[in-house]
Amino acid sequence: MTEEDFLPPAWQFPDEDQPVLTFWPVAERRKPDPVLIPLARAQDAVARLEAGLEAASMDVAMGLRARVSLHEGSGVLGHRHTTVHPRDLALHEAGLTGSYTAASILGTLANELPWSFARGMDETPKDWLVEQALHYARLWRQLATQPGAHRPDRWRTAFGLLGAGGLTEDTLTDWVETMPSRTEVPSLIAAADVAANGVPGAGRGEFIDLPSTYAASCLWRLHGFGHTIALPFWSAPLSRIDALAQKAGADFVLAWLDCVAEAALRARRELTALRTVERKAADLKTGGRSHLADAVGCALREPVLTARGLGESIGVSTRSALDLLKRLVDEGLLREATGRLAWRAFVVEG
């Protein structure tokens, strides 16, 4: 051993060349960027949602995307002062309800919108607006399920379905080229900028531009995110989305990040509910030829379920499907959603 082995560590020796460690006065410290905390909160919420979905079964993942897309569509309508519950949208998309305008004339609107009427609604939803919201829900769902659905060469068709069909190919190309890359700014900030500026030629109006929010989700996907679920936004509380429409610039970005975080948290609660039902269903006793497990899988995948739809999905008769649905209702896993005596539809409890 040498003398150096007995010397104290180097960090204990004073260094003449280094200044004495001091703390800056509070008034002189650099203030953090105000966007950092909202950005971190939004990224954390979305990352946790994606991680939870990665760990979920295929049935739960499919069911969550379907349900969240309907929440997104319902949020679109709510922002335009139209009340339609996500489960009523599911009934409409499944072809179990018809024209709301015709139902209003016939006095049967409560049968077409059972969940919306139970929570109070002021006026009849416009059929074209409901279809536009469902278009958005389908396009949003496809971002994580159809390869290449997020590519800019498909945006013109999507924008036409969302009410912005006058965008030329050259204008779209120029607009896409101005969007920041993943290395320039954080992806959620880039998405917020796209939503804030709106589609070229349309500008910002009274409501948040629907095509631009879809483009924001596409851009987030182009940056390499959203492989399991698209970027949620319209699922946020309606009051926050309405407040966002009145903001611009940096205030818009902060409020946008808050809406994304809240939408992701809501989707995670939906995911927890589906996984809870899946765990309860795993404890059910089934016979050797029982189709109960198949019925549970179908119920998890579909936002609303009918006896006919269940029978066609798992290959049993409508009578057998009704028996399976009754068993799941008795076990507390499903509930009837329409209040009808015929053409009834069921949803997952919770």
LUMZADO-864066 format. One line per 4 residues: number of its first residue (from 1); for each residue x, y, z of N, C-alpha, C, O. Coordinates in steps of 0.1 Angstrom, whole numbers, plus 5000, padded with zeros to 4 digits. Layout:
NUM = X Y Z X Y Z X Y Z X Y Z; ... $
This chain:
1 = 5008 4988 5000 5000 5000 5000 5009 5012 5000 5019 5012 5006; 5005 5023 4994 5012 5036 4993 5006 5046 5002 4995 5044 5008; 5012 5058 5002 5007 5069 5010 4993 5073 5005 4985 5078 5012; 4991 5073 4992 4979 5077 4986 4967 5069 4991 4956 5075 4991 $
5 = 4969 5057 4995 4958 5049 5000 4953 5054 5013 4941 5051 5017; 4961 5062 5020 4956 5067 5033 4952 5081 5033 4947 5087 5043; 4953 5088 5021 4948 5101 5019 4933 5102 5019 4927 5093 5014; 4927 5113 5024 4912 5114 5023 4908 5116 5008 4917 5119 5000 $
9 = 4896 5114 5005 4891 5115 4991 4894 5129 4986 4895 5139 4993; 4895 5130 4972 4899 5143 4966 4888 5153 4968 4892 5165 4969; 4876 5150 4970 4865 5160 4971 4866 5167 4985 4860 5178 4987; 4874 5162 4994 4876 5169 5007 4887 5180 5007 4887 5188 5016 $
13 = 4895 5180 4996 4905 5190 4995 4899 5203 4989 4891 5202 4979; 4902 5214 4994 4897 5227 4988 4903 5229 4975 4915 5227 4973; 4895 5234 4966 4899 5237 4952 4900 5252 4950 4890 5259 4950; 4912 5257 4949 4914 5272 4948 4908 5278 4936 4904 5289 4935 $
17 = 4907 5269 4925 4902 5274 4912 4887 5275 4911 4881 5282 4902; 4880 5268 4920 4865 5267 4920 4859 5278 4929 4864 5279 4940; 4849 5285 4925 4842 5295 4933 4835 5288 4944 4830 5277 4943; 4833 5295 4955 4825 5290 4966 4811 5288 4962 4805 5297 4956 $
21 = 4805 5277 4966 4791 5274 4962 4781 5284 4969 4781 5284 4981; 4774 5291 4962 4764 5300 4967 4751 5298 4960 4750 5292 4949; 4740 5303 4966 4727 5302 4960 4722 5316 4956 4724 5326 4963; 4717 5317 4944 4712 5330 4939 4700 5334 4947 4692 5326 4951 $
25 = 4699 5347 4949 4687 5353 4955 4674 5349 4947 4675 5348 4934; 4663 5347 4953 4651 5343 4947 4647 5352 4935 4643 5347 4924; 4649 5365 4937 4646 5374 4926 4654 5373 4914 4650 5377 4903; 4666 5367 4915 4676 5366 4904 4675 5353 4897 4681 5351 4887 $
29 = 4668 5343 4903 4667 5330 4897 4659 5330 4884 4649 5338 4883; 4663 5322 4875 4655 5321 4862 4642 5313 4865 4642 5302 4870; 4631 5319 4860 4618 5313 4862 4616 5302 4852 4620 5304 4840; 4611 5291 4856 4609 5280 4846 4598 5284 4836 4589 5292 4838 $
33 = 4599 5277 4824 4589 5280 4814 4575 5275 4819 4574 5264 4823; 4565 5284 4818 4552 5280 4823 4545 5268 4816 4536 5262 4822; 4551 5264 4804 4545 5253 4797 4550 5240 4802 4544 5229 4799; 4561 5240 4810 4567 5227 4813 4558 5218 4822 4557 5206 4819 $
37 = 4552 5223 4832 4544 5215 4841 4532 5210 4834 4529 5198 4835; 4524 5218 4826 4512 5213 4819 4517 5203 4808 4510 5193 4806; 4528 5205 4802 4533 5195 4792 4537 5182 4799 4533 5171 4794; 4544 5183 4810 4547 5170 4817 4535 5163 4822 4534 5150 4821 $
41 = 4525 5170 4826 4512 5164 4831 4505 5157 4820 4501 5146 4821; 4504 5164 4808 4498 5158 4797 4505 5146 4791 4499 5135 4788; 4518 5147 4790 4526 5135 4785 4525 5123 4795 4525 5112 4791; 4525 5126 4808 4524 5115 4818 4511 5108 4816 4510 5096 4817 $
45 = 4500 5116 4815 4487 5110 4814 4485 5102 4802 4480 5091 4802; 4490 5107 4790 4489 5099 4778 4498 5087 4778 4494 5076 4773; 4510 5088 4784 4519 5077 4784 4513 5066 4793 4515 5054 4790; 4507 5069 4804 4501 5059 4813 4489 5053 4806 4487 5041 4808 $
49 = 4482 5060 4798 4471 5054 4791 4476 5044 4781 4471 5033 4780; 4486 5048 4773 4492 5039 4763 4498 5026 4770 4496 5015 4765; 4505 5028 4781 4511 5017 4788 4500 5007 4793 4501 4995 4792; 4489 5013 4799 4478 5005 4803 4471 4997 4792 4468 4985 4794 $
53 = 4471 5003 4781 4464 4996 4769 4474 4985 4764 4469 4975 4759; 4487 4988 4764 4496 4978 4760 4495 4965 4768 4497 4954 4763; 4492 4967 4781 4491 4955 4790 4477 4949 4790 4476 4938 4796; 4468 4955 4784 4454 4950 4784 4452 4939 4773 4461 4937 4764 $
57 = 4442 4931 4775 4439 4921 4765 4434 4927 4752 4430 4939 4752; 4433 4920 4741 4428 4925 4728 4414 4930 4729 4410 4940 4723; 4406 4922 4736 4391 4926 4737 4390 4939 4745 4382 4948 4740; 4397 4941 4755 4397 4953 4763 4402 4965 4755 4396 4976 4755 $
61 = 4413 4963 4747 4419 4973 4739 4409 4978 4728 4407 4990 4726; 4403 4968 4722 4394 4972 4711 4382 4979 4717 4377 4989 4711; 4377 4974 4728 4365 4980 4735 4368 4994 4739 4360 5003 4738; 4380 4997 4745 4384 5010 4750 4384 5020 4738 4379 5031 4739 $
65 = 4391 5016 4727 4392 5025 4716 4378 5029 4710 4375 5040 4707; 4369 5019 4710 4355 5021 4705 4348 5031 4714 4341 5040 4709; 4349 5029 4727 4342 5037 4737 4348 5051 4737 4340 5061 4738; 4361 5052 4737 4367 5066 4738 4364 5074 4725 4362 5086 4726 $
69 = 4363 5067 4714 4360 5074 4701 4346 5080 4702 4343 5091 4697; 4336 5073 4709 4323 5078 4710 4322 5089 4720 4315 5099 4719; 4331 5089 4731 4332 5100 4740 4337 5112 4732 4333 5124 4735; 4347 5110 4723 4352 5121 4715 4341 5127 4706 4340 5139 4706 $
73 = 4333 5118 4700 4322 5123 4692 4312 5131 4700 4306 5141 4696; 4309 5126 4712 4299 5133 4721 4305 5146 4725 4297 5156 4726; 4318 5147 4727 4324 5160 4731 4323 5170 4719 4321 5182 4722; 4325 5165 4707 4323 5174 4695 4309 5180 4695 4308 5192 4693 $
77 = 4299 5172 4697 4285 5177 4697 4283 5186 4709 4276 5196 4708; 4288 5183 4721 4286 5191 4732 4292 5205 4730 4286 5215 4735; 4303 5206 4724 4309 5219 4722 4301 5227 4712 4302 5240 4712; 4293 5221 4704 4284 5228 4695 4269 5228 4700 4259 5229 4693 $
81 = 4268 5228 4714 4256 5230 4721 4245 5219 4717 4233 5222 4716; 4250 5207 4715 4241 5196 4712 4244 5184 4721 4256 5180 4722; 4234 5180 4728 4236 5170 4739 4233 5156 4733 4221 5153 4730; 4242 5147 4732 4240 5133 4728 4250 5125 4736 4262 5127 4735 $
85 = 4245 5116 4744 4253 5108 4753 4261 5098 4744 4256 5093 4734; 4273 5094 4748 4281 5085 4740 4274 5072 4738 4276 5066 4727; 4266 5067 4747 4259 5054 4745 4248 5056 4735 4245 5046 4727; 4242 5068 4734 4232 5070 4724 4238 5071 4710 4233 5066 4700 $
89 = 4251 5076 4710 4258 5076 4697 4261 5062 4693 4261 5058 4681; 4264 5053 4703 4267 5039 4700 4255 5032 4694 4256 5024 4684; 4243 5035 4700 4231 5030 4694 4228 5034 4680 4224 5026 4671; 4231 5047 4677 4229 5053 4664 4239 5046 4654 4235 5043 4643 $
93 = 4251 5045 4658 4261 5039 4649 4258 5025 4646 4261 5020 4635; 4253 5018 4656 4249 5004 4654 4236 5002 4646 4232 4991 4643; 4230 5013 4642 4218 5012 4634 4206 5009 4642 4196 5004 4636; 4206 5011 4655 4195 5008 4663 4185 5020 4665 4175 5018 4671 $
97 = 4189 5031 4660 4180 5043 4661 4181 5049 4647 4190 5048 4639; 4170 5057 4644 4169 5063 4631 4171 5078 4632 4178 5083 4641; 4165 5086 4623 4166 5100 4622 4160 5107 4635 4149 5104 4639; 4168 5115 4641 4164 5122 4653 4153 5133 4649 4144 5136 4657 $
101 = 4154 5139 4637 4144 5149 4633 4131 5142 4631 4121 5147 4635; 4131 5130 4625 4118 5123 4623 4112 5119 4636 4100 5119 4638; 4121 5114 4645 4116 5110 4658 4110 5122 4666 4100 5120 4674; 4116 5134 4664 4111 5145 4671 4097 5149 4666 4088 5152 4674 $
105 = 4095 5147 4653 4081 5150 4647 4071 5140 4652 4060 5143 4655; 4075 5127 4653 4066 5117 4657 4065 5116 4673 4056 5109 4678; 4073 5124 4680 4072 5124 4694 4078 5112 4701 4075 5108 4712; 4088 5105 4694 4094 5093 4699 4109 5096 4702 4117 5086 4703 $
109 = 4113 5108 4704 4127 5111 4705 4133 5105 4718 4145 5102 4718; 4125 5104 4728 4130 5098 4741 4134 5084 4739 4143 5079 4746; 4128 5077 4729 4131 5063 4727 4144 5062 4719 4151 5052 4720; 4147 5072 4711 4159 5072 4702 4171 5076 4710 4183 5073 4707 $
113 = 4169 5084 4721 4180 5090 4729 4178 5088 4744 4176 5097 4751; 4177 5075 4748 4173 5072 4762 4183 5078 4772 4179 5083 4782; 4196 5077 4769 4206 5082 4779 4206 5097 4779 4208 5103 4790; 4205 5103 4768 4205 5118 4767 4193 5124 4774 4194 5134 4781 $
117 = 4181 5118 4772 4169 5123 4779 4170 5121 4794 4165 5129 4801; 4176 5110 4798 4177 5108 4812 4185 5118 4819 4184 5121 4831; 4195 5125 4812 4203 5135 4817 4199 5149 4813 4206 5159 4817; 4188 5150 4806 4183 5163 4803 4189 5169 4790 4201 5169 4788 $
121 = 4180 5172 4780 4184 5178 4768 4174 5188 4763 4162 5187 4766; 4179 5199 4757 4171 5211 4754 4164 5210 4740 4153 5214 4738; 4172 5205 4730 4167 5206 4716 4171 5193 4709 4179 5185 4713; 4164 5191 4697 4166 5179 4689 4180 5180 4682 4183 5191 4676 $
125 = 4189 5170 4683 4201 5171 4676 4199 5171 4661 4191 5164 4656; 4207 5179 4654 4207 5179 4640 4213 5166 4634 4224 5163 4638; 4206 5159 4625 4211 5147 4620 4225 5148 4613 4234 5140 4615; 4227 5159 4605 4240 5161 4598 4251 5163 4608 4262 5159 4606 $
129 = 4248 5170 4619 4259 5172 4629 4262 5159 4636 4274 5157 4639; 4252 5151 4639 4255 5138 4646 4263 5129 4636 4273 5123 4641; 4260 5129 4623 4268 5121 4614 4282 5126 4613 4291 5118 4612; 4284 5139 4614 4298 5145 4613 4306 5141 4626 4318 5138 4625 $
133 = 4299 5141 4637 4306 5137 4649 4309 5122 4649 4320 5118 4654; 4301 5114 4643 4304 5099 4641 4315 5097 4631 4323 5088 4633; 4315 5105 4621 4327 5105 4611 4340 5107 4619 4350 5100 4617; 4340 5117 4627 4352 5120 4635 4355 5109 4644 4367 5105 4645 $
137 = 4345 5103 4651 4348 5091 4660 4354 5080 4652 4364 5073 4657; 4349 5077 4640 4355 5066 4632 4369 5069 4627 4378 5060 4628; 4371 5081 4622 4384 5085 4618 4394 5085 4629 4406 5080 4627; 4390 5090 4641 4399 5090 4652 4403 5075 4656 4414 5072 4660 $
141 = 4393 5066 4656 4395 5052 4660 4405 5046 4650 4413 5037 4654; 4404 5049 4637 4412 5043 4627 4427 5047 4628 4435 5040 4622; 4430 5058 4634 4444 5062 4635 4452 5052 4642 4464 5051 4639; 4447 5044 4651 4455 5034 4658 4452 5020 4653 4458 5010 4657 $
145 = 4442 5018 4644 4438 5005 4639 4441 5002 4625 4442 4991 4620; 4442 5013 4617 4444 5011 4602 4458 5016 4599 4460 5028 4601; 4467 5008 4593 4480 5013 4589 4479 5024 4579 4472 5024 4569; 4486 5035 4582 4487 5046 4572 4475 5056 4573 4474 5065 4565 $
149 = 4466 5054 4582 4454 5062 4583 4458 5077 4587 4450 5086 4584; 4470 5079 4592 4474 5092 4597 4482 5100 4586 4485 5111 4588; 4484 5094 4575 4493 5100 4565 4486 5112 4559 4473 5112 4557; 4493 5123 4556 4487 5135 4550 4480 5133 4537 4471 5141 4534 $
153 = 4483 5123 4529 4476 5121 4517 4462 5117 4518 4454 5116 4509; 4458 5113 4531 4444 5109 4534 4437 5120 4541 4425 5119 4543; 4443 5131 4543 4437 5142 4551 4425 5149 4543 4415 5152 4549; 4427 5151 4530 4417 5158 4523 4404 5150 4523 4393 5157 4525 $
157 = 4404 5137 4522 4392 5129 4523 4385 5131 4537 4373 5132 4538; 4394 5130 4547 4389 5131 4561 4383 5145 4563 4373 5146 4569; 4390 5155 4559 4385 5169 4561 4372 5171 4554 4363 5178 4559; 4370 5165 4542 4357 5166 4536 4346 5160 4544 4335 5166 4545 $
161 = 4348 5149 4551 4338 5143 4560 4336 5152 4572 4325 5151 4578; 4345 5160 4576 4345 5168 4588 4341 5182 4585 4341 5191 4594; 4337 5185 4573 4331 5198 4569 4341 5208 4564 4338 5220 4563; 4353 5204 4559 4363 5213 4553 4367 5206 4540 4379 5201 4539 $
165 = 4359 5207 4530 4362 5200 4517 4368 5209 4507 4371 5203 4496; 4371 5221 4509 4376 5230 4499 4391 5231 4499 4396 5240 4492; 4398 5223 4506 4413 5224 4507 4419 5217 4495 4417 5206 4492; 4427 5225 4487 4434 5219 4475 4446 5211 4479 4451 5212 4490 $
169 = 4451 5203 4470 4462 5195 4472 4475 5203 4475 4483 5200 4484; 4477 5214 4468 4489 5222 4470 4488 5229 4483 4498 5230 4490; 4477 5234 4487 4475 5241 4499 4478 5231 4511 4485 5235 4521; 4473 5219 4510 4475 5209 4520 4490 5206 4521 4495 5205 4532 $
173 = 4496 5204 4510 4511 5201 4510 4519 5212 4516 4528 5209 4525; 4516 5224 4513 4523 5236 4519 4521 5236 4534 4530 5239 4542; 4508 5233 4538 4505 5234 4552 4513 5223 4560 4518 5226 4571; 4513 5211 4554 4520 5200 4561 4535 5203 4563 4541 5200 4573 $
177 = 4541 5210 4552 4555 5213 4553 4558 5223 4563 4570 5224 4568; 4549 5231 4567 4551 5241 4578 4550 5236 4592 4554 5242 4602; 4545 5223 4593 4544 5217 4606 4557 5213 4612 4566 5208 4605; 4559 5216 4625 4572 5213 4631 4575 5198 4632 4566 5190 4633 $
181 = 4588 5194 4631 4591 5180 4632 4592 5177 4647 4592 5185 4656; 4594 5164 4650 4595 5159 4663 4608 5164 4670 4608 5166 4682; 4619 5167 4663 4631 5172 4668 4631 5187 4671 4639 5192 4679; 4621 5194 4666 4620 5209 4668 4613 5213 4680 4618 5221 4688 $
185 = 4602 5207 4683 4594 5210 4695 4588 5197 4700 4586 5187 4692; 4584 5196 4713 4577 5184 4718 4564 5182 4709 4557 5191 4705; 4561 5169 4707 4550 5165 4698 4536 5171 4703 4528 5175 4695; 4534 5171 4716 4521 5177 4721 4520 5192 4718 4509 5197 4716 $
189 = 4531 5199 4719 4531 5213 4716 4529 5215 4701 4521 5224 4697; 4535 5207 4693 4532 5207 4678 4518 5205 4675 4512 5212 4667; 4512 5195 4682 4497 5192 4680 4489 5204 4684 4479 5207 4677; 4493 5210 4695 4485 5222 4700 4486 5233 4690 4476 5240 4688 $
193 = 4497 5235 4684 4499 5246 4674 4490 5244 4662 4484 5253 4657; 4489 5231 4658 4481 5228 4646 4466 5231 4649 4459 5237 4641; 4462 5227 4661 4448 5229 4665 4445 5244 4667 4434 5248 4665; 4455 5251 4672 4453 5266 4675 4451 5274 4662 4443 5283 4662 $
197 = 4458 5270 4652 4459 5278 4639 4447 5275 4630 4443 5283 4621; 4442 5263 4631 4430 5259 4622 4435 5255 4608 4446 5257 4605; 4425 5250 4601 4428 5246 4587 4430 5258 4578 4423 5268 4580; 4440 5258 4569 4442 5270 4560 4430 5274 4553 4422 5266 4547 $
201 = 4427 5287 4554 4416 5293 4547 4403 5294 4555 4394 5301 4552; 4403 5286 4566 4391 5285 4575 4392 5295 4586 4382 5302 4589; 4404 5296 4592 4405 5305 4604 4398 5300 4616 4392 5290 4616; 4399 5308 4627 4393 5304 4639 4379 5311 4641 4378 5323 4638 $
205 = 4369 5303 4644 4356 5308 4645 4351 5307 4660 4359 5307 4669; 4338 5307 4661 4332 5306 4675 4336 5292 4681 4338 5292 4694; 4337 5282 4673 4340 5269 4679 4354 5264 4675 4360 5269 4665; 4359 5255 4682 4372 5249 4678 4371 5241 4665 4361 5234 4664 $
209 = 4380 5243 4657 4380 5237 4643 4381 5222 4644 4391 5217 4649; 4371 5215 4639 4371 5200 4640 4382 5194 4631 4390 5185 4636; 4384 5198 4618 4394 5192 4610 4408 5194 4616 4417 5185 4615; 4411 5206 4622 4424 5208 4627 4427 5200 4640 4439 5196 4642 $
213 = 4417 5196 4648 4419 5188 4659 4422 5173 4654 4430 5166 4661; 4416 5170 4643 4419 5157 4638 4434 5157 4632 4441 5147 4634; 4437 5168 4625 4451 5169 4620 4461 5169 4632 4472 5163 4630; 4458 5174 4643 4467 5174 4655 4469 5160 4659 4480 5156 4663 $
217 = 4459 5152 4660 4460 5137 4663 4469 5130 4653 4477 5121 4656; 4467 5133 4640 4475 5127 4630 4489 5131 4631 4498 5122 4629; 4492 5144 4634 4506 5148 4635 4513 5141 4647 4524 5137 4646; 4505 5139 4658 4511 5132 4669 4514 5118 4665 4524 5112 4670 $
221 = 4506 5112 4657 4508 5098 4652 4520 5098 4643 4528 5089 4643; 4522 5109 4634 4533 5110 4625 4546 5111 4633 4557 5107 4628; 4546 5116 4645 4558 5118 4653 4561 5105 4660 4571 5105 4668; 4554 5094 4658 4557 5081 4663 4550 5077 4676 4554 5067 4682 $
225 = 4539 5084 4679 4531 5081 4691 4518 5075 4687 4514 5075 4675; 4510 5071 4696 4496 5067 4693 4495 5054 4686 4485 5052 4678; 4504 5044 4688 4503 5031 4682 4491 5023 4687 4485 5014 4680; 4487 5025 4700 4476 5018 4706 4463 5025 4707 4453 5019 4706 $
229 = 4464 5039 4708 4452 5047 4708 4456 5061 4704 4467 5066 4707; 4447 5067 4697 4449 5081 4691 4449 5091 4703 4445 5088 4714; 4454 5103 4700 4455 5113 4710 4441 5118 4713 4434 5123 4705; 4437 5116 4726 4423 5121 4730 4423 5136 4733 4433 5141 4737 $
233 = 4412 5142 4730 4411 5156 4733 4396 5160 4736 4393 5166 4747; 4387 5156 4728 4373 5160 4729 4366 5153 4741 4355 5156 4745; 4373 5143 4747 4367 5136 4759 4369 5144 4772 4364 5141 4782; 4376 5155 4771 4378 5164 4782 4365 5170 4787 4356 5171 4779 $
237 = 4364 5175 4799 4352 5182 4804 4348 5193 4794 4357 5201 4790; 4335 5194 4791 4330 5204 4782 4334 5218 4786 4337 5226 4777; 4333 5221 4799 4336 5235 4803 4350 5239 4799 4353 5251 4796; 4360 5230 4799 4374 5233 4796 4375 5235 4781 4383 5243 4776 $
241 = 4368 5227 4773 4369 5228 4759 4363 5241 4755 4368 5248 4746; 4351 5245 4760 4345 5258 4757 4354 5269 4761 4355 5279 4754; 4361 5268 4772 4370 5279 4776 4382 5280 4767 4387 5291 4764; 4386 5268 4762 4397 5268 4753 4394 5276 4740 4403 5282 4734 $
245 = 4382 5275 4735 4378 5282 4723 4380 5297 4724 4380 5304 4713; 4380 5302 4736 4382 5317 4737 4396 5321 4739 4399 5333 4740; 4406 5312 4738 4420 5315 4740 4428 5315 4727 4423 5310 4717; 4439 5321 4728 4448 5321 4716 4463 5321 4721 4465 5324 4733 $
249 = 4472 5318 4712 4486 5319 4715 4490 5309 4726 4486 5298 4726; 4499 5314 4735 4504 5306 4746 4493 5301 4755 4494 5290 4760; 4483 5309 4757 4472 5305 4766 4464 5293 4760 4460 5284 4767; 4463 5293 4747 4456 5282 4740 4465 5269 4742 4459 5258 4745 $
253 = 4478 5270 4741 4486 5258 4742 4485 5252 4756 4483 5240 4758; 4485 5261 4766 4484 5256 4780 4470 5249 4783 4470 5239 4789; 4460 5256 4777 4446 5250 4779 4445 5237 4771 4438 5228 4776; 4451 5237 4760 4450 5224 4751 4457 5213 4759 4451 5202 4759 $
257 = 4468 5215 4764 4475 5204 4772 4467 5200 4784 4467 5188 4787; 4460 5209 4790 4451 5205 4801 4440 5196 4796 4436 5187 4803; 4434 5200 4785 4423 5192 4779 4428 5178 4776 4421 5168 4778; 4440 5177 4770 4445 5164 4766 4447 5155 4779 4444 5143 4779 $
261 = 4453 5161 4789 4455 5154 4802 4442 5149 4807 4441 5137 4812; 4432 5157 4808 4419 5153 4813 4412 5142 4805 4406 5133 4810; 4414 5144 4792 4408 5133 4783 4415 5120 4785 4408 5109 4785; 4428 5120 4786 4435 5108 4789 4432 5101 4802 4431 5089 4803 $
265 = 4430 5110 4812 4426 5105 4825 4412 5098 4825 4410 5088 4831; 4403 5104 4817 4390 5098 4816 4390 5085 4809 4384 5075 4812; 4399 5084 4798 4401 5071 4791 4407 5061 4800 4403 5049 4799; 4415 5064 4809 4421 5055 4819 4411 5050 4828 4411 5038 4832 $
269 = 4401 5058 4833 4391 5053 4841 4382 5043 4834 4377 5034 4840; 4379 5046 4821 4372 5036 4813 4379 5023 4812 4373 5013 4812; 4392 5024 4810 4400 5012 4809 4400 5004 4822 4399 4992 4822; 4400 5011 4833 4399 5004 4846 4386 4997 4848 4385 4986 4853 $
273 = 4375 5003 4843 4362 4997 4844 4361 4984 4836 4356 4974 4840; 4367 4985 4823 4366 4973 4815 4375 4962 4820 4370 4950 4820; 4386 4965 4826 4395 4954 4831 4388 4948 4844 4390 4937 4847; 4381 4956 4851 4374 4951 4863 4363 4941 4859 4362 4931 4865 $
277 = 4355 4945 4848 4345 4935 4843 4352 4923 4838 4347 4912 4840; 4363 4924 4831 4370 4912 4826 4375 4903 4838 4374 4891 4837; 4380 4909 4849 4384 4901 4860 4372 4894 4866 4373 4882 4870; 4361 4901 4868 4349 4895 4874 4344 4883 4865 4340 4873 4870 $
281 = 4344 4885 4852 4339 4875 4843 4348 4863 4843 4343 4852 4841; 4361 4864 4846 4370 4853 4847 4366 4843 4858 4370 4831 4858; 4358 4848 4868 4355 4840 4879 4341 4832 4877 4337 4824 4886; 4335 4835 4866 4322 4829 4864 4324 4814 4860 4333 4810 4854 $
285 = 4315 4806 4865 4315 4792 4863 4309 4789 4849 4297 4793 4847; 4315 4782 4841 4310 4778 4828 4311 4763 4825 4320 4757 4831; 4302 4758 4817 4302 4744 4813 4312 4742 4802 4318 4751 4797; 4313 4729 4798 4322 4725 4788 4319 4731 4774 4328 4734 4766 $
289 = 4306 4733 4771 4302 4738 4758 4296 4752 4759 4289 4757 4750; 4299 4759 4770 4294 4772 4772 4300 4783 4763 4312 4782 4761; 4292 4792 4758 4297 4803 4750 4298 4816 4759 4300 4827 4753; 4298 4814 4772 4298 4826 4780 4311 4834 4779 4310 4847 4779 $
293 = 4322 4828 4778 4335 4835 4776 4335 4843 4763 4340 4854 4763; 4330 4837 4753 4329 4844 4740 4319 4856 4741 4322 4867 4735; 4309 4854 4749 4299 4866 4750 4306 4877 4758 4303 4889 4755; 4314 4874 4768 4320 4884 4776 4330 4892 4767 4331 4904 4768 $
297 = 4338 4884 4759 4347 4891 4750 4340 4900 4740 4345 4911 4738; 4329 4896 4735 4321 4905 4726 4316 4917 4733 4316 4928 4728; 4311 4915 4746 4306 4926 4753 4317 4936 4756 4314 4948 4757; 4329 4932 4758 4340 4941 4761 4344 4949 4748 4348 4960 4749 $
301 = 4343 4942 4737 4347 4949 4724 4337 4959 4720 4340 4969 4714; 4324 4956 4721 4313 4964 4716 4307 4974 4726 4304 4969 4737; 4306 4987 4723 4300 4996 4732 4286 4993 4735 4281 4995 4747; 4278 4988 4726 4264 4983 4728 4263 4969 4722 4269 4966 4712 $
305 = 4255 4961 4728 4253 4947 4723 4239 4944 4723 4231 4946 4732; 4234 4937 4711 4221 4932 4710 4222 4917 4709 4232 4911 4706; 4210 4911 4711 4210 4896 4711 4214 4891 4696 4221 4882 4695; 4208 4898 4687 4211 4894 4673 4226 4896 4670 4232 4887 4664 $
309 = 4231 4908 4674 4245 4910 4671 4255 4900 4678 4265 4896 4672; 4251 4897 4690 4259 4887 4698 4259 4874 4692 4269 4867 4690; 4246 4870 4687 4245 4857 4681 4253 4855 4668 4260 4845 4666; 4253 4866 4660 4261 4866 4648 4276 4866 4650 4283 4860 4643 $
313 = 4280 4872 4661 4294 4874 4664 4300 4860 4669 4311 4857 4665; 4293 4853 4678 4298 4841 4683 4292 4828 4678 4296 4817 4682; 4283 4830 4668 4278 4818 4661 4268 4810 4669 4268 4797 4669; 4258 4817 4676 4248 4810 4683 4234 4816 4678 4234 4826 4672 $
317 = 4223 4810 4682 4210 4815 4678 4207 4827 4687 4213 4830 4697; 4197 4835 4682 4193 4847 4690 4188 4843 4703 4190 4850 4713; 4181 4832 4704 4175 4827 4717 4186 4824 4727 4186 4828 4738; 4197 4817 4722 4208 4814 4730 4216 4827 4734 4220 4828 4746 $
321 = 4217 4836 4725 4223 4849 4728 4216 4857 4739 4222 4863 4748; 4202 4856 4739 4194 4863 4749 4197 4856 4763 4198 4863 4773; 4198 4843 4763 4201 4836 4775 4215 4840 4781 4216 4842 4793; 4224 4842 4772 4238 4846 4776 4237 4860 4782 4244 4863 4792 $
325 = 4230 4869 4775 4229 4883 4780 4222 4883 4793 4226 4891 4802; 4212 4875 4795 4205 4875 4808 4214 4870 4819 4214 4876 4830; 4223 4860 4816 4232 4856 4826 4242 4867 4830 4245 4868 4842; 4247 4874 4820 4256 4885 4823 4250 4896 4831 4256 4903 4839 $
329 = 4237 4899 4828 4230 4909 4835 4228 4905 4850 4230 4912 4859; 4224 4892 4852 4222 4887 4865 4235 4887 4873 4235 4888 4885; 4246 4885 4866 4259 4886 4873 4264 4900 4876 4275 4902 4882; 4257 4910 4871 4261 4924 4873 4271 4929 4864 4278 4939 4867 $
333 = 4273 4922 4852 4284 4926 4843 4278 4935 4832 4285 4943 4826; 4265 4933 4828 4259 4941 4818 4246 4947 4824 4241 4943 4834; 4241 4957 4817 4228 4963 4820 4221 4967 4807 4227 4970 4797; 4208 4967 4807 4200 4971 4796 4200 4986 4794 4199 4993 4804 $
337 = 4202 4990 4781 4205 5005 4779 4194 5012 4773 4194 5025 4773; 4183 5006 4768 4173 5013 4760 4160 5015 4767 4153 5024 4764; 4157 5006 4777 4144 5006 4783 4133 5001 4775 4121 5003 4778; 4136 4994 4764 4126 4989 4755 4122 4975 4759 4129 4968 4766 $
341 = 4111 4970 4753 4107 4956 4755 4112 4948 4744 4113 4935 4745; 4114 4954 4732 4120 4947 4721 4131 4955 4715 4133 4967 4718; 4140 4948 4707 4152 4955 4702 4160 4961 4713 4165 4972 4711; 4162 4953 4723 4169 4959 4735 4184 4958 4732 4189 4950 4724 $
345 = 4192 4967 4738 4206 4968 4737 4212 4968 4751 4206 4974 4760; 4224 4962 4752 4230 4961 4765 4244 4967 4765 4251 4968 4755; 4248 4972 4777 4262 4978 4778 4268 4973 4790 4262 4967 4799; 4282 4974 4790 4289 4970 4802 4286 4978 4814 4285 4990 4813 $
349 = 4284 4972 4825 4281 4979 4838 4293 4986 4843 4304 4981 4842; 4291 4998 4848 4303 5005 4854 4305 5018 4847 4315 5025 4851 $
